[in-house]
Amino acid sequence: MEKSWFKTAPFTSLEIHEFQSISARRLIRSNSFNDPVLIETLVKRIEQIPIDGDMMISFGPDAEYMTLTFTNDIQEEVVELIQRRFKTPSTGFNSSSPLEKELYEEIQRLLLLNA
């Protein structure tokens, strides 16, 4: 079976959760969205990130941690960000890329909407 970022798109909702750290799952900020255009745009941008990470990273218990939970009628799918990097479907990480950096900054802006 071929790996992909998402198996059950399109999605009807998105929840973004930013936690204190990967080990201390105290919620710092969160926001949710039901706008299909916003969600589809974000999905398409994530799908541009290579699915097979070219590196592994090591991180301590204080590593930054965020989740993007995409939901539809079938199930939910979670994309994890650790230390501002997207954990790929292959469970690796990609070398630093402008696309991931821009996407992370956009997600941070979404977290602050209507705050």
Number of C-alpha atoms within 10 A of each C-alpha: 3 3 11 13 20 17 10 14 18 15 22 17 19 23 16 21 20 21 19 16 19 19 13 13 13 12 13 11 15 18 16 16 14 13 12 14 10 12 19 16 11 15 17 11 13 19 13 11 16 15 20 16 17 12 10 12 12 7 11 9 10 12 18 19 22 27 17 20 17 24 19 14 11 9 11 18 18 15 17 19 20 18 17 17 22 24 20 22 17 14 13 17 21 19 13 10 10 9 12 19 14 11 17 16 12 12 15 14 10 16 18 11 10 6 8
